């Protein structure tokens, strides 16, 4: 059985500071309780989960220690960050890689997710070591067949915010790694997301300290559930959201969740259980998107048609840049175009799946999410791809 108090105690002993983030401790206690009751972890899955949560806590406590020793870090301004988001599996990773062609922005590097401390600006000599450690760690981690086709992931490429949200155990994506639907609802209904994003911000202050300040482009599909909280922490935040047929995104997140959970669970994973869990997961994301869209801050979001983005990334990036108040230099246009040519669809393998294999009906799902589909004029997947190819 996992034990939250033991995880925190191990991290405190390792870092040498007391945990002063009570919100994160409460979130971990709830996550562990949920995993112990519904996660059905194998012995290896339990060991790996304990190691993961210990590393998350060590990274978070390291941040507390660095701010204690260098309080000026707290004055680092995270100026006008751009949050890249959308329903999970709606093209946000592709979008992130396009933003990474633009040197005006800073993005998380893959090695920083695992080993963000010490701050690179203070200890640049450790960067090469941490990159090498990340690469060795990745080789040692089991991956399911077809992972490369499901998710762009390069040795020194850009990464998403999941690991930094996981420091506070308030990452919605935990419900894909583990069967914890109750913890996902806890994140949605009870967790203090403002405090979670303050912990998230602290990590960027550490990464930025003593380096040239540039706006951060921060990708995480699940940012859509917390836009109000993000604005409390980052009043100048800019939002860009991709939209893709939710029937397709639901089928895709089911496939990824099925494989991720299977790496940690005891016995076979029930695909229909995954379908039910992810239907609820996507529904609640859509509810948050629509509530924000219809609220007083809805006009702050720049909306992006996934199919248009894949077909004409240069044209779409020009519109996105205009929406967030910047221009599109020629060198950025050339870099985006070159990356698009070098990374055609299915270049890393095909990613085949259907909605039916998860016990779901496509037309029923389209009707359930019809308000969202109509509001943003989202085509069905076949029509969107056909339009892009025309």
C-alpha positions, 0 to 999 in steps of 0.5 A: 500500500502506498503511504503519503506521509512516508513519501513526504518524509522521504523527500524531506530527509533527502532535501533537508527542508520541511514541507511548507505546501499544505495544499500539495500534501492534502492532494497527495493524501487524496491521490494515494487514498484513491490509488489504494482503493481503485488503482489496482496497482501491480507490485511493480506499479506500486513501486514505480508510483511511490518512486514517482511521487517521491521524485515529484515531492523532492522537486517541489521541496527543492524549489522551497529550499532554493527560494529560502536560500535565494529569496530574490527568486520570488521576484522573478516576473513570469511575464505574459505567459502563453498557455497552449491547451485544448482537449487532450489529443487535440493537437496540442503537442504538434502546436507546441512544437510549432511554437518551439520554432520561435526563439522569442519564447521559452519552453520547458525542455524534456530534461527539465521535467525530470530534473528542474533543479538546481536553477540552470542559470546558477549551475549551467555546468549541470545541464549536460549531466541532467540531459544525459541522465534524462536520456538514460532514464528514458531508455530504462523506462518501459514504453508501450508499442506505438508510443512514438506515433501517439506522442511527439517526444524528443531528447531535447525537445519541448515538454508539457507542464504535466510534471510541474503540475504533478508536483502539487498532485493536481495534474488532471493527467494523473487520471490517464496514468492511473485509474483515479477518477475520484481524484480527477473529480477531486481536482475539479471540485475540491483542490485549490488550483490557484495554489497548484498554479503558484507551485507551478509558477515557482518552478518557472521562476527557478528555471528563469532566474539569472537567464535572459527573460523571455515569455514562456509558452506553456503547453498542457491540454488540461490547462483548460480546466483551470483558466480562472485559477491561472488568471489569478496567478498570471493576470497577463496570461494569454490563452491559445486553444486547439479544437478537434472533433471530440469523438476523435479526441475521446477515442485517442485519449482512451487508447493512450490511457489504456496503454499507460494504465496497463503499465501499472495495473494488476491484470488486464485493463478493461477497455470499456472501463477506460471508455467510461472513465474517459467519457466523463474526463472529456465531458468535464473538460468541455464543461470548463471550456464552455463555462469560461467561453461564456464568462467575462474572460472568454474573449481572451482565448485565441481559438485554433482549428486543428485541421487548418493548423495541420494543413496550413501551420504558417497561416494559422500561426500568423493568425495566432500571433496576431491574436496574442499581440505579436508579429510573425517574423520571416525567420519564424515563418521559415522555421515553422514551414521547415518543421512542418515539411520534416514532420508529415502526418504518420512520420513516426508511425500510424496511430489507429483506433476506433471509438467502438473498441472502448464500448462507445458509440460515435453518434451518441458521443457527437450528440452529447458534445454537440453544444461544444461542436456547434459553438466552435464549428468543429467538423467531424474528423473525416470532414476536417481531414478531407477539407484540409487535403482539398 
